[in-house]
C-alpha cells in the first residue's frame, strides 16, 4: 500500500507539473488517467520495493551532494588531461567488486561510476563491475570502496 501511495503521489505531481491545467474537466481526466495507470500497474504486479525505492528518499540527498563534489573533481581532472594531451592519460579496463545486495543498489553504483567523467561501467556481471577508466588513479579510487560504501549505506542492507 505504501508503494502504491508513493506511485500515486509521484504520478499526480508529475501530471500536475507537466499539464499546467487547472480546469475541472482536465483535473478529472488526469485523475482518471492516474487511476488507470495504478490499476494496470497492480494487475501487472510491478508496484513493489524495487520499482518504488522510497526507502532511498531521505538518504539519497546526502549521497547526491557527495556525488556532485566527486563529479566536479573528476571534471577538473579530465579538463587537465585535455590540456596536457594524450601523454597524461593511462586508460585501463578493470573489474571492481560491488557490495550492493539489491538490483537498485547495483544500478545506482554502476550509474554513479558512469556519471563520473573519465570512467564508464562497461558491464555488470553478478557482483562485479567491469569499468573502463581514463586514468589508473580512477580505478585505485574505486578500489578504496568509498563510493561502494556510500551506495551500500543507501540500501541499509550491507
Secondary structure as GFF3:
##gff-version 3
##sequence-region A 1 158
A	DSSP	alpha_helix	2	19	.	.	.	ID=ss1
A	DSSP	alpha_helix	24	43	.	.	.	ID=ss2
A	DSSP	three_ten_helix	54	56	.	.	.	ID=ss3
A	DSSP	alpha_helix	60	84	.	.	.	ID=ss4
A	DSSP	three_ten_helix	86	88	.	.	.	ID=ss5
A	DSSP	beta_strand	92	97	.	.	.	ID=ss6
A	DSSP	alpha_helix	103	115	.	.	.	ID=ss7
A	DSSP	beta_strand	119	125	.	.	.	ID=ss8
A	DSSP	beta_strand	128	133	.	.	.	ID=ss9
A	DSSP	alpha_helix	136	144	.	.	.	ID=ss10
A	DSSP	alpha_helix	146	155	.	.	.	ID=ss11
###
